């Protein structure tokens, strides 16, 4: 089965925003980090953090969501 990691990333951001979560975490890659940094620069995300997470210390991206006025 093939998946599209970029659409999965965008779906996670959308789902976290709809659920009003503060942040979402996803597996890191160079392209996803670049897209996240672009979304931050354009004002869609508050912060992007790259960190090691879990028992095997896999690199993850933590995307801190930014909400406009309700």
N, CA, C and O atoms as CSV, one atom per row, in Angstrom:
chain,resi,resn,atom,element,x,y,z
A,1,UNK,N,N,0.840,-1.170,0.000
A,1,UNK,CA,C,0.000,0.000,0.000
A,1,UNK,C,C,0.891,1.242,0.000
A,1,UNK,O,O,1.834,1.334,0.786
A,2,UNK,N,N,0.594,2.184,-0.874
A,2,UNK,CA,C,1.348,3.427,-0.929
A,2,UNK,C,C,0.531,4.543,-0.279
A,2,UNK,O,O,-0.688,4.619,-0.432
A,3,UNK,N,N,1.229,5.388,0.436
A,3,UNK,CA,C,0.576,6.538,1.038
A,3,UNK,C,C,1.302,7.795,0.583
A,3,UNK,O,O,2.450,7.742,0.141
A,4,UNK,N,N,0.632,8.899,0.695
A,4,UNK,CA,C,1.199,10.188,0.337
A,4,UNK,C,C,1.539,10.930,1.626
A,4,UNK,O,O,0.634,11.409,2.309
A,5,UNK,N,N,2.824,11.039,1.975
A,5,UNK,CA,C,3.181,11.650,3.261
A,5,UNK,C,C,2.809,13.126,3.368
A,5,UNK,O,O,2.540,13.607,4.469
A,6,UNK,N,N,2.787,13.847,2.263
A,6,UNK,CA,C,2.437,15.266,2.321
A,6,UNK,C,C,0.946,15.437,2.609
A,6,UNK,O,O,0.566,16.258,3.443
A,7,UNK,N,N,0.102,14.668,1.925
A,7,UNK,CA,C,-1.338,14.779,2.199
A,7,UNK,C,C,-1.650,14.296,3.611
A,7,UNK,O,O,-2.556,14.825,4.257
A,8,UNK,N,N,-0.916,13.301,4.099
A,8,UNK,CA,C,-1.115,12.842,5.469
A,8,UNK,C,C,-0.742,13.955,6.460
A,8,UNK,O,O,-1.434,14.162,7.456
A,9,UNK,N,N,0.344,14.660,6.181
A,9,UNK,CA,C,0.763,15.783,7.032
A,9,UNK,C,C,-0.319,16.860,7.073
A,9,UNK,O,O,-0.692,17.333,8.147
A,10,UNK,N,N,-0.816,17.242,5.908
A,10,UNK,CA,C,-1.849,18.283,5.837
A,10,UNK,C,C,-3.140,17.832,6.518
A,10,UNK,O,O,-3.825,18.639,7.146
A,11,UNK,N,N,-3.472,16.550,6.396
A,11,UNK,CA,C,-4.665,16.020,7.062
A,11,UNK,C,C,-4.502,16.072,8.582
A,11,UNK,O,O,-5.452,16.384,9.300
A,12,UNK,N,N,-3.303,15.767,9.069
A,12,UNK,CA,C,-3.064,15.841,10.521
A,12,UNK,C,C,-3.206,17.271,11.024
A,12,UNK,O,O,-3.777,17.509,12.088
A,13,UNK,N,N,-2.681,18.224,10.250
A,13,UNK,CA,C,-2.812,19.632,10.646
A,13,UNK,C,C,-4.279,20.034,10.664
A,13,UNK,O,O,-4.739,20.663,11.617
A,14,UNK,N,N,-5.020,19.673,9.610
A,14,UNK,CA,C,-6.441,20.014,9.530
A,14,UNK,C,C,-7.219,19.383,10.692
A,14,UNK,O,O,-8.018,20.057,11.342
A,15,UNK,N,N,-6.987,18.098,10.950
A,15,UNK,CA,C,-7.716,17.408,12.013
A,15,UNK,C,C,-7.391,17.993,13.386
A,15,UNK,O,O,-8.283,18.140,14.222
A,16,UNK,N,N,-6.123,18.327,13.623
A,16,UNK,CA,C,-5.744,18.926,14.907
A,16,UNK,C,C,-6.386,20.300,15.068
A,16,UNK,O,O,-6.824,20.663,16.160
A,17,UNK,N,N,-6.440,21.061,13.981
A,17,UNK,CA,C,-7.058,22.390,14.038
A,17,UNK,C,C,-8.558,22.277,14.304
A,17,UNK,O,O,-9.100,23.035,15.108
A,18,UNK,N,N,-9.224,21.349,13.646
A,18,UNK,CA,C,-10.663,21.168,13.860
A,18,UNK,C,C,-10.969,20.736,15.289
A,18,UNK,O,O,-12.004,21.101,15.847
A,19,UNK,N,N,-10.065,19.957,15.877
A,19,UNK,CA,C,-10.247,19.503,17.256
A,19,UNK,C,C,-9.705,20.518,18.259
A,19,UNK,O,O,-9.754,20.290,19.467
A,20,UNK,N,N,-9.182,21.655,17.747
A,20,UNK,CA,C,-8.629,22.736,18.563
A,20,UNK,C,C,-7.481,22.256,19.458
A,20,UNK,O,O,-7.348,22.707,20.595
A,21,UNK,N,N,-6.656,21.342,18.943
A,21,UNK,CA,C,-5.476,20.910,19.679
A,21,UNK,C,C,-4.414,21.999,19.595
A,21,UNK,O,O,-4.381,22.774,18.639
A,22,UNK,N,N,-3.557,22.050,20.589
A,22,UNK,CA,C,-2.486,23.043,20.611
A,22,UNK,C,C,-1.403,22.703,19.582
A,22,UNK,O,O,-0.815,23.593,18.967
A,23,UNK,N,N,-1.147,21.394,19.405
A,23,UNK,CA,C,-0.086,20.975,18.488
A,23,UNK,C,C,-0.393,19.590,17.950
A,23,UNK,O,O,-1.311,18.910,18.410
A,24,UNK,N,N,0.397,19.190,16.964
A,24,UNK,CA,C,0.313,17.842,16.430
A,24,UNK,C,C,1.726,17.362,16.147
A,24,UNK,O,O,2.614,18.165,15.856
A,25,UNK,N,N,1.936,16.052,16.233
A,25,UNK,CA,C,3.261,15.470,16.025
A,25,UNK,C,C,3.188,14.489,14.864
A,25,UNK,O,O,2.214,13.748,14.727
A,26,UNK,N,N,4.234,14.489,14.019
A,26,UNK,CA,C,4.276,13.585,12.883
A,26,UNK,C,C,5.713,13.194,12.582
A,26,UNK,O,O,6.641,13.899,12.978
A,27,UNK,N,N,5.910,12.074,11.883
A,27,UNK,CA,C,7.269,11.655,11.522
A,27,UNK,C,C,7.941,12.720,10.653
A,27,UNK,O,O,7.306,13.314,9.782
A,28,UNK,N,N,9.218,12.950,10.898
A,28,UNK,CA,C,9.944,14.011,10.197
A,28,UNK,C,C,10.548,13.524,8.880
A,28,UNK,O,O,10.920,12.360,8.732
A,29,UNK,N,N,10.631,14.447,7.940
A,29,UNK,CA,C,11.406,14.270,6.714
A,29,UNK,C,C,11.830,15.672,6.287
A,29,UNK,O,O,11.284,16.665,6.768
A,30,UNK,N,N,12.798,15.749,5.391
A,30,UNK,CA,C,13.261,17.065,4.956
A,30,UNK,C,C,12.150,17.845,4.262
A,30,UNK,O,O,11.997,19.042,4.500
A,31,UNK,N,N,11.377,17.187,3.411
A,31,UNK,CA,C,10.324,17.899,2.668
A,31,UNK,C,C,9.218,18.366,3.609
A,31,UNK,O,O,8.716,19.480,3.462
A,32,UNK,N,N,8.831,17.530,4.576
A,32,UNK,CA,C,7.788,17.935,5.520
A,32,UNK,C,C,8.269,19.089,6.398
A,32,UNK,O,O,7.494,19.993,6.711
A,33,UNK,N,N,9.538,19.063,6.795
A,33,UNK,CA,C,10.076,20.160,7.592
A,33,UNK,C,C,10.079,21.450,6.769
A,33,UNK,O,O,9.748,22.513,7.293
A,34,UNK,N,N,10.445,21.368,5.497
A,34,UNK,CA,C,10.446,22.559,4.633
A,34,UNK,C,C,9.043,23.121,4.466
A,34,UNK,O,O,8.851,24.335,4.520
A,35,UNK,N,N,8.067,22.254,4.264
A,35,UNK,CA,C,6.676,22.696,4.125
A,35,UNK,C,C,6.189,23.334,5.424
A,35,UNK,O,O,5.521,24.368,5.400
A,36,UNK,N,N,6.526,22.717,6.556
A,36,UNK,CA,C,6.114,23.259,7.850
A,36,UNK,C,C,6.741,24.630,8.091
A,36,UNK,O,O,6.078,25.534,8.600
A,37,UNK,N,N,8.008,24.790,7.731
A,37,UNK,CA,C,8.667,26.088,7.893
A,37,UNK,C,C,8.012,27.143,6.996
A,37,UNK,O,O,7.884,28.301,7.394
A,38,UNK,N,N,7.602,26.753,5.803
A,38,UNK,CA,C,6.899,27.664,4.905
A,38,UNK,C,C,5.550,28.066,5.500
A,38,UNK,O,O,5.183,29.240,5.469
A,39,UNK,N,N,4.811,27.095,6.042
A,39,UNK,CA,C,3.526,27.400,6.682
A,39,UNK,C,C,3.716,28.329,7.880
A,39,UNK,O,O,2.875,29.190,8.137
A,40,UNK,N,N,4.810,28.159,8.607
A,40,UNK,CA,C,5.108,29.053,9.736
A,40,UNK,C,C,5.424,30.460,9.218
A,40,UNK,O,O,4.924,31.447,9.758
A,41,UNK,N,N,6.241,30.551,8.185
A,41,UNK,CA,C,6.609,31.864,7.633
A,41,UNK,C,C,5.388,32.608,7.096
A,41,UNK,O,O,5.335,33.836,7.153
A,42,UNK,N,N,4.416,31.873,6.578
A,42,UNK,CA,C,3.203,32.487,6.031
A,42,UNK,C,C,2.142,32.742,7.100
A,42,UNK,O,O,1.079,33.285,6.797
A,43,UNK,N,N,2.418,32.355,8.347
A,43,UNK,CA,C,1.510,32.659,9.442
A,43,UNK,C,C,0.468,31.602,9.754
A,43,UNK,O,O,-0.454,31.861,10.527
A,44,UNK,N,N,0.589,30.415,9.170
A,44,UNK,CA,C,-0.388,29.353,9.428
A,44,UNK,C,C,-0.046,28.506,10.649
A,44,UNK,O,O,-0.932,27.901,11.252
A,45,UNK,N,N,1.233,28.459,11.017
A,45,UNK,CA,C,1.668,27.722,12.195
A,45,UNK,C,C,2.391,28.680,13.135
A,45,UNK,O,O,3.043,29.625,12.690
A,46,UNK,N,N,2.271,28.429,14.439
A,46,UNK,CA,C,2.959,29.262,15.425
A,46,UNK,C,C,4.415,28.847,15.583
A,46,UNK,O,O,5.280,29.702,15.767
A,47,UNK,N,N,4.705,27.535,15.512
A,47,UNK,CA,C,6.075,27.064,15.695
A,47,UNK,C,C,6.235,25.684,15.070
A,47,UNK,O,O,5.274,24.930,14.917
A,48,UNK,N,N,7.473,25.379,14.717
A,48,UNK,CA,C,7.837,24.066,14.185
A,48,UNK,C,C,9.041,23.595,14.983
A,48,UNK,O,O,10.061,24.283,15.043
A,49,UNK,N,N,8.925,22.427,15.595
A,49,UNK,CA,C,10.029,21.874,16.383
A,49,UNK,C,C,10.397,20.498,15.856
A,49,UNK,O,O,9.529,19.675,15.563
A,50,UNK,N,N,11.675,20.266,15.741
A,50,UNK,CA,C,12.181,18.951,15.347
A,50,UNK,C,C,12.791,18.331,16.593
A,50,UNK,O,O,13.633,18.944,17.248
A,51,UNK,N,N,12.367,17.115,16.922
A,51,UNK,CA,C,12.861,16.490,18.144
A,51,UNK,C,C,12.900,14.977,17.993
A,51,UNK,O,O,12.243,14.397,17.129
A,52,UNK,N,N,13.684,14.363,18.854
A,52,UNK,CA,C,13.724,12.901,18.931
A,52,UNK,C,C,12.627,12.482,19.897
A,52,UNK,O,O,12.446,13.110,20.940
A,53,UNK,N,N,11.890,11.422,19.559
A,53,UNK,CA,C,10.755,11.030,20.376
A,53,UNK,C,C,10.595,9.523,20.345
A,53,UNK,O,O,10.898,8.882,19.339
A,54,UNK,N,N,10.129,8.968,21.421
A,54,UNK,CA,C,9.823,7.550,21.494
A,54,UNK,C,C,11.011,6.715,21.939
A,54,UNK,O,O,12.121,7.221,22.100
A,55,UNK,N,N,10.760,5.431,22.134
A,55,UNK,CA,C,11.814,4.545,22.651
A,55,UNK,C,C,12.995,4.373,21.688
A,55,UNK,O,O,14.115,4.111,22.126
A,56,UNK,N,N,12.755,4.516,20.401
A,56,UNK,CA,C,13.830,4.354,19.423
A,56,UNK,C,C,14.389,5.681,18.946
A,56,UNK,O,O,15.230,5.727,18.047
A,57,UNK,N,N,13.913,6.765,19.558
A,57,UNK,CA,C,14.405,8.107,19.265
A,57,UNK,C,C,14.307,8.472,17.783
A,57,UNK,O,O,15.263,8.972,17.190
A,58,UNK,N,N,13.134,8.214,17.194
A,58,UNK,CA,C,12.876,8.632,15.823
A,58,UNK,C,C,12.677,10.138,15.796
A,58,UNK,O,O,12.135,10.717,16.737
A,59,UNK,N,N,13.116,10.769,14.717
A,59,UNK,CA,C,12.928,12.211,14.602
A,59,UNK,C,C,11.478,12.505,14.253
A,59,UNK,O,O,10.894,11.890,13.360
A,60,UNK,N,N,10.914,13.460,14.978
A,60,UNK,CA,C,9.536,13.871,14.726
A,60,UNK,C,C,9.480,15.386,14.583
A,60,UNK,O,O,10.375,16.108,15.022
A,61,UNK,N,N,8.410,15.840,13.960
A,61,UNK,CA,C,8.113,17.260,13.880
A,61,UNK,C,C,6.921,17.532,14.789
A,61,UNK,O,O,5.907,16.837,14.726
A,62,UNK,N,N,7.050,18.523,15.613
A,62,UNK,CA,C,5.920,18.991,16.411
A,62,UNK,C,C,5.509,20.327,15.831
A,62,UNK,O,O,6.292,21.276,15.811
A,63,UNK,N,N,4.281,20.394,15.364
A,63,UNK,CA,C,3.747,21.602,14.754
A,63,UNK,C,C,2.797,22.253,15.733
A,63,UNK,O,O,1.773,21.673,16.095
A,64,UNK,N,N,3.132,23.455,16.162
A,64,UNK,CA,C,2.287,24.199,17.096
A,64,UNK,C,C,1.322,25.032,16.257
A,64,UNK,O,O,1.735,25.861,15.446
A,65,UNK,N,N,0.033,24.796,16.468
A,65,UNK,CA,C,-0.992,25.430,15.657
A,65,UNK,C,C,-1.241,26.855,16.091
A,65,UNK,O,O,-1.035,27.216,17.250
A,66,UNK,N,N,-1.680,27.649,15.157
A,66,UNK,CA,C,-1.970,29.058,15.391
A,66,UNK,C,C,-3.433,29.298,15.018
A,66,UNK,O,O,-3.870,28.913,13.933
A,67,UNK,N,N,-4.174,29.920,15.898
A,67,UNK,CA,C,-5.590,30.169,15.650
A,67,UNK,C,C,-5.832,31.656,15.506
A,67,UNK,O,O,-5.283,32.469,16.249
A,68,UNK,N,N,-6.661,31.996,14.540
A,68,UNK,CA,C,-7.076,33.387,14.391
A,68,UNK,C,C,-8.178,33.709,15.368
A,68,UNK,O,O,-8.565,32.883,16.195
A,69,UNK,N,N,-8.679,34.929,15.258
A,69,UNK,CA,C,-9.786,35.322,16.145
A,69,UNK,C,C,-11.047,34.562,15.764
A,69,UNK,O,O,-11.368,34.418,14.584
A,70,UNK,N,N,-11.754,34.081,16.771
A,70,UNK,CA,C,-12.974,33.303,16.529
A,70,UNK,C,C,-14.146,34.180,16.221
A,70,UNK,O,O,-15.248,33.681,15.993
